[in-house]
Amino acid sequence: MSDKKQPVPARTSPAPVKPQTNAGEIDAFIRQARTLAASATGSGRLILALDATMSRQPTWDLACTLQGQMFDAVGKAGTLSVQLVYFRGLGECRSSAFVSDTNALKQLMTRIECRSGHTQIGKVLTHALKQTAAAKVNALVYIGDAMEENIDDLAEKAGSLGLHGVPVFVFQEGHDSGAEKAFKEIARLSKGAWFRFDRRAATTLAGLLSAVAVYATGGLKALEARGRPEDRLMIEHLRGGGK
């Protein structure tokens, strides 16, 4: 359904990528992330799934900084358990344990090196279904830029997640039209939401991920109680009003 990504030879010694954002955005992000300890109520389990194929290398370091800082702050609050899932290369798809102190998780993220390969979103959705069958998963966050699988298969799994109360919050890098169509369908069928992952707007991304964390620990009531602009935007998407 979407355009295929052309395989790129894996680099044996990748050059470091400088995050393309400014210090002010990162500082603002960190300040916002640290407020989560006082914002989230209750407890929850969240799966953070990442596409680690080669096309995401340019923004990987920034993504690690943003996601690591936010989930580290959430973990210190002791209210949210996070599991990291990522795929790359030829069929490699791995997951961590669920952790509430996410320092080790953040360190793992910074050690992951992107490798060429095709998407494995179906494996991610299947994994989430198995995890929530064992113990309730409150939300799945997926960050990626492409979709190279059968949309009908993904739609079936997304619908099952919706029936099990596991919304998928998809953050899309880039503007691949085929991927966007598939990602929006996954979000719709799972009763989640789709957003653009824009490296130029670190504070906006931080706010949206913050809203996901609050939703995972306290549901819509927690979002309504906090009442920030990003919370209202998330509520609008969850209720079907988002684009």
Backbone hydrogen bonds, N-H to C=O, Kabsch-Sander energy under -0.5 kcal/mol:
donor,donor_aa,acceptor,acceptor_aa,energy
18,K,16,P,-0.5
21,T,19,P,-1.5
26,I,22,N,-1.6
27,D,23,A,-2.8
28,A,24,G,-2.3
29,F,25,E,-2.4
30,I,26,I,-2.5
31,R,27,D,-2.2
32,Q,28,A,-2.2
33,A,29,F,-2.8
34,R,30,I,-2.0
35,T,32,Q,-1.1
36,L,33,A,-1.6
37,A,34,R,-0.6
38,A,35,T,-1.0
39,S,35,T,-0.7
39,S,36,L,-0.9
40,A,36,L,-2.4
44,G,79,T,-1.3
46,L,81,S,-2.9
47,I,139,A,-2.2
48,L,46,L,-0.5
48,L,83,Q,-3.2
49,A,47,I,-0.6
49,A,141,V,-3.6
50,L,85,V,-2.6
51,D,143,I,-2.2
52,A,50,L,-0.7
52,A,87,F,-2.6
54,M,115,R,-0.6
56,R,53,T,-2.0
57,Q,54,M,-1.9
59,T,56,R,-1.1
60,W,56,R,-0.9
60,W,57,Q,-0.9
61,D,57,Q,-0.6
63,A,59,T,-2.5
64,C,60,W,-2.6
65,T,61,D,-1.9
66,L,62,L,-2.6
67,Q,63,A,-2.8
68,G,64,C,-2.3
69,Q,65,T,-2.1
70,M,66,L,-2.1
71,F,67,Q,-2.5
72,D,68,G,-1.8
73,A,69,Q,-1.8
74,V,70,M,-2.1
75,G,71,F,-2.3
76,K,72,D,-1.7
77,A,73,A,-0.8
77,A,74,V,-1.0
78,G,74,V,-0.6
78,G,75,G,-1.3
79,T,74,V,-0.8
81,S,44,G,-2.7
82,V,99,V,-3.0
83,Q,46,L,-2.2
85,V,48,L,-2.6
86,Y,94,R,-2.3
87,F,50,L,-1.6
88,R,92,E,-2.2
89,G,115,R,-0.9
91,G,89,G,-1.3
92,E,88,R,-1.3
93,C,91,G,-0.6
94,R,86,Y,-2.6
96,S,84,L,-2.3
99,V,82,V,-2.2
102,T,100,S,-0.8
104,A,101,D,-0.6
106,K,102,T,-2.7
107,Q,103,N,-2.1
108,L,104,A,-2.0
109,M,105,L,-2.1
110,T,106,K,-1.7
111,R,107,Q,-0.8
111,R,108,L,-0.9
112,I,108,L,-0.8
112,I,109,M,-0.8
115,R,52,A,-1.9
118,H,89,G,-0.5
124,V,120,Q,-1.4
125,L,121,I,-2.4
126,T,122,G,-2.5
127,H,123,K,-2.5
128,A,124,V,-2.2
129,L,125,L,-2.0
130,K,126,T,-2.1
131,Q,127,H,-2.5
132,T,128,A,-2.4
133,A,129,L,-1.4
134,A,130,K,-1.2
135,A,131,Q,-2.4
138,N,45,R,-2.5
139,A,45,R,-1.0
140,L,167,P,-2.4
141,V,47,I,-3.2
142,Y,140,L,-0.5
142,Y,169,F,-2.4
143,I,49,A,-2.2
144,G,171,F,-1.6
151,I,149,E,-0.6
154,L,150,N,-1.9
155,A,151,I,-2.8
156,E,152,D,-2.0
157,K,153,D,-1.8
158,A,154,L,-2.7
159,G,155,A,-2.5
160,S,156,E,-1.8
161,L,157,K,-2.1
162,G,158,A,-2.1
163,L,159,G,-2.1
164,H,160,S,-1.5
165,G,162,G,-1.3
166,V,161,L,-3.0
169,F,140,L,-3.3
169,F,167,P,-0.6
170,V,168,V,-0.8
170,V,193,A,-2.4
171,F,142,Y,-3.1
171,F,169,F,-0.5
172,Q,170,V,-0.6
172,Q,195,F,-2.8
173,E,144,G,-2.6
173,E,171,F,-0.5
180,E,176,D,-2.5
181,K,177,S,-2.2
182,A,178,G,-2.0
183,F,179,A,-3.3
184,K,180,E,-2.5
185,E,181,K,-1.5
186,I,182,A,-2.4
187,A,183,F,-2.4
188,R,184,K,-2.4
189,L,185,E,-2.7
190,S,186,I,-1.7
191,K,188,R,-1.0
192,G,187,A,-3.5
193,A,168,V,-1.3
195,F,170,V,-2.8
197,F,172,Q,-3.2
198,D,196,R,-1.0
199,R,197,F,-0.7
201,A,198,D,-2.0
205,L,201,A,-2.2
206,A,202,A,-2.5
207,G,203,T,-2.1
208,L,204,T,-2.1
209,L,205,L,-2.7
210,S,206,A,-2.3
211,A,207,G,-2.1
212,V,208,L,-2.0
213,A,209,L,-2.2
214,V,210,S,-2.3
215,Y,211,A,-2.5
216,A,212,V,-2.6
217,T,213,A,-1.4
218,G,214,V,-2.2
219,G,215,Y,-2.8
222,A,218,G,-0.9
222,A,219,G,-0.5
223,L,219,G,-1.5
224,E,220,L,-2.8
225,A,221,K,-2.2
226,R,222,A,-2.0
227,G,223,L,-2.7
232,R,228,R,-2.4
233,L,229,P,-2.2
234,M,230,E,-2.2
235,I,231,D,-2.6
236,E,232,R,-2.2
237,H,233,L,-2.1
238,L,234,M,-2.8
239,R,235,I,-1.9
240,G,237,H,-1.7
241,G,236,E,-3.3
242,G,236,E,-0.7
